[in-house]
Amino acid sequence: VSERVRYERDLETARSAAVAAHHEAEVALRELRAIGRITDVAIGRSTYDEMLRELLARLSEELAVDEASVLLLDESTRELVMSATHEPPDMAELSVRVPVGAGIAGRVAESGEPLVVEDLSTAKAVSPRLAAQMSSTAAVPVRNENRVVGLRLGSNAKPRSFSPEHIRLLEIVADRFSKIGSQPVLEEHGVYDVVKDFIDYFKVRVSNKIKFEIDGNPQLKAGLNIPLFDWVLENLLKNAVNAIDHAGNIKVEISASKTRHQVFIDVSDTGKGIPRSKFETVFQPGYTTRKRGWGLGLSLTRRMVENYHKGQIFVKDSELG
């Protein structure tokens, strides 16, 4: 009997380990899928700059770091300069120039290899903020045609370790940063399926006290660029989640105009609502109700809908609650 009990216990342990491994693999896959959706797309330069800032803010959350930034190489002086950060930097940080070979960033630019420093007190950093306020950092090179043109940096105020998976994620993002194209290509997709696919991805990343519902005609199709459209959905859903105090519902309804030449996507939530005076303001660059960030989320969302998908986006109605 004891042998059987031991066998069954070992079997259950093995099953649990397999489930955990499968879950970790799914989580890793979702993370890579998210990065791919955000970055593997051709867009114009000005939009790219703004998306880069938003992406860095998102990555700082994903990797649980206090700072995420990109430095680019000035070929004329062989120095690295700040290109973008996850939140507005101070002027002192913008003026810092890191010679290739010096400090942490310069060493990465010189070697072309990732570098992890889990205890910055043992390393010499050129950046005053990195030296004074950060305890750990990880950096990977940004390449263009095998040349190092900059680097991607993630830093944390408290000591921490960076796993090989974290470095791989940084490398994937860094690779995408170097690929800037032109006008995105639109392809016909079933809108319901695209929205449902994204909600399935998104809902596991928020509280299970927030319930999602999707309703509409699965046959409706529209020209979409999936990475940009996913970005639109994520910004809208994140705003809906942030509007909900503790628990609530988010609903996405998909319908068509009478001529079926237009597809309508209505996103509603049971959150605190938007004052009528802010219906247009929320789409302006710099508008945010959060303490951190650039306030570019809904501004970029409007640009992606109107400039790239030739659609319209607006606040249809809202009740303060």
Buried (B, 14 or more C-beta within 10 A) or exposed (E): EEEEEEEEEEEEEEEEEEEEEEEEEEEEEBBBEBBBBBBEBBBBEEBBBBBBBBBBBBBBEBBEBBBBBBBBBBEEEBBBBBBBBBBEBEEEBEEBBBBBEBBBBBBBBBEEEBBBBBEBEEBEBBBEBBBEEBBBBBBBBBBBEEEBBBBBBBBBEEEBEBEEEBBBBBBBBBBBBBEBEEEBEBEEBBBBEBBBBBBEBBBEBBEEEBEBEBEBBEEBBBBBBBBBBBBBBBBBBBBBBBBBEEEBBBBBBBBBEEEEEEBBBEBBBBBBBBEEEBBEEBBEBEBBEEEEBBBBBBBBBBBBBEBBBEBEBEBEEBEEE
